[in-house]
Structure formats: structure tokens, C-alpha cells
Amino acid sequence: MQISFTRSVRSGGFAACALGAALTVPAASALAAPAALNLRIEGKTATIYEGPVTSDGHVVEPATGERQRCDGTNGGANPQPGPTPTSTLDDGAKLGGFRWDGQYFASFSDYRIDRIGPDSATSTQFWGQYVNSKASEAGGCQEIVKPGDEVLWAYDAFAKQHVLRLAGPIAGRTNEPVTLRVTDGGDGMPLAGASIGSTTTGLDGTGQISFAQPGIYRLKAERGDSVRSNALSVCIDPPGVESCTSTDRTAPRVRVAPAKYASDSSSSRTFTVAWEGNDGAGGSGITGYDVEARRVGEAQWRPVGARTALTRASFRGEPGESYQFRITAGDRAGNRGGATSDPIVVPFDDRDRRLRFSGGWQRLERSGAWERSVSRSSRRGATARMRVSGARFAIIGRRLRKGGRLRVRIRGRSKVIRLRGKPRHRDVLYVSGRLPKGAHTLKLKALDRAPVEIDAVAVVP
């Protein structure tokens, strides 16, 4: 198995390691989702949310509005789906425990955001979106964001001249001044007149502040005509004490983005594993992640990345195998905390020799399919079978606008699935009930002359 890391917004060198084989770099199309992002929501008088979010394009859930797909393909804006500012907002709301609302307009296939948390838009004050501190030119469901991007939603956005960016040292000493700098996040120009606690920036955009007591201080810059800045956490310790060790006793939290099948995030065996870490408002800040992997059934974890600043990795697995990932985060105070993913199953492709087809099937190349091909039949009675060991079987493929019916039989149990619907590659069409230990034969049979497609079979151990 092979693993490589992709760069996130955090600083740090590129880190990569292989398990048992040479490192490979996957094609970009294999990394469409999910994406590790930074979400910031600046409300009317306070920050509603600021932190990491892992998101992909999906059906979003406003509090009272219409549930609609929001994946960058809205209105034909992009040919392939991906995470968007609004899907990131939706995922952030679930993480942060707040709600958002908006009206969906079919005429432009997108939402108008009306409320986030406690703050509702008015007839003169509206919510607006930025990506990397630059105002978006596309709708919140039409712009695709990339791993490491900062998605910003701001109240009364159209009345703001700047998006403030606050920078400075991450550690200091009691009663010693700390120099901070405020710039326009879009063009980097220094901004005067921004307040940071008890100080105000001068013409060069800088200001100094000192702290009498040890602690971890979370600073923000504000200016009346601008969007509130990002937060900067500064560890303040007494002289002679190692930085960030005086008050931080809490380990960081890690969340691994859920995925059951490798085909959920990729069209090849090189799939994406994403995670997010959070050291909390009073934390000293995460310095890096240790990443380990193992095949399900193995006791030993294998290290695949040490102290990487990245928050996603591309991993190449073997057909029919399932993998787990353990991510451990360390912070500046030396605290460590982590999480382990649920098993992620790599499906068997329709071209795998263990999947045997009768006459009447045609193999078609499809760029969005698992391993770029599907097997299709329009012949009534065409069959396929596969014998492998596993606790469950899942059939992966796509529905068709005039799709037919497929009978699935395993251990004497039979179910007919209807494959008529909106076409979407790598859908999970069927999942069996739990099976006893041992080998089982999965049998498939086309019941109509209407077309059916089989893309892959996933076997859960």
C-alpha cells in the first residue's frame, strides 16, 4: 500500500512515506473530495465559528429552506463536483452546533444566505462569502474550493472595504511587548486604525501589546469598515519557562472524515483520507500530525507520516482490502490526542477476474466510474457472479434514466433493485445484510431489456 500527502493551508514541509512499495502521485481527478478547509464566520458583533472543516459537495440542509444539491455543478458552473463555500458552511454548522438558513432560487441554481447562527440579513445588510480573503464572483454552490482554502462568510459583507488579516509571533513573555501586524487579506497592504485589544495599528499596520499574566491569548483585529480578522493565538509564559507550557494541559481533538468505501472520494484505488484537528480556543495550537495505517485484521500500525502539517493524504490500496488510519495531533505544549478512522473498503473493479459475467455484457470506458470502466447489459437474463469472503457485499454503479431491474441473490436471499433514476457514478446501489463467516457467492441477474450497469463490488470484512 502506498501513501502520499497533499499540501494544506498550514505551513510546513512536504512529507511522504510509502508502505511496501514506491510512492506514487495520483491524478488530480482522484482527489475531488473531501477537502480539508478552514471555515470562518464573522457575525454582526462576534465570530460565530472559526476552525477546520472537512467538506465535500453534497445536499445541504438549511433550517427551514429547501434541501438542494450544492457541489459546484449547480447551474453547470463546473463539470465535476467538489466542495463549495455553502457546503463548507453546512458542515461547519453541524460541527459548531449552530443553524443556517437561506432561500433557494431555481433560476440560478443557488442559495441566498439569510441567516447564520443568531444573525439574520436585513434589507440593507447581507451575508457575503470570500475565499482566501477575496470576494467570490460565483454563488456559494457554484464555486469549488480547494484543500487548504479559507472559506469566510461575513455579515454586512457588501459594506466592507477590507478583510483584515492579523499576523504576529505565536509566543511571548510576560510584560514584554509583542508586535502584531494587520493587513488587507486580499492584497497584503498594511492597514492603520485597526484595534487589537488595547492597541491600535499605525500607518505601517503594526501595533504592540503586552500581557502581565501567563496564558494563551486569542487575539483579533477589528476596524469599522472591515471584516473582523482571523484569530491569532499567542502563548505568554514567564521568562525562563518553555513556550506554551504554563497553562495548556488539554490534548488536541482530531476528527477523521467519514468514508465507508474508497469510491466515495475517488474513481481509483488512490483515494483520499482527510482529517481535521482542533486545539480549542484556549489551546496553544497544533504543530503537526503523526499518521499511521493498517489493513483491517492486522494488529500492527505502520507509520506513514511524522509531524506533518498537512490535513489530508492520498493512499493507494489493494482491491478487496480494508484499511484504517490513526491520526495523532501534537500541540505546542506537548499534549497529544488523536482518532482512528472506521474501516475504508477498496472495491473490486468490474474488470476483476473474480467477477464473472455471462454473455450479453459490454464493457464501457467511463471517466467518472471506479477504475474508469463499467459493465453494461441490455439483455434480459444476463448474469454475473462473484465468490469471496466477507460480512457484507455492496454493489456500486449508477442508475440510468431508463434503467432496468437487477436481481441480487446471496445465501438463498433475493432482492430486486430498480436502477432507474438520475445517473451518478459510484453510487452505492445495494448493501446486503450481515453474513456468517466464510465464502459466499453473489449472483446478479438482469430482469429486463432496459439497461443495467455494474461498476464495482465492495466486500466488507
Summary of the structure (lengths in Angstrom):
residues: 461
radius of gyration: 25.3
end to end distance: 17.7
largest distance: 82.2
contacts: 1616
relative contact order: 0.12
helix: 6%
strand: 46%
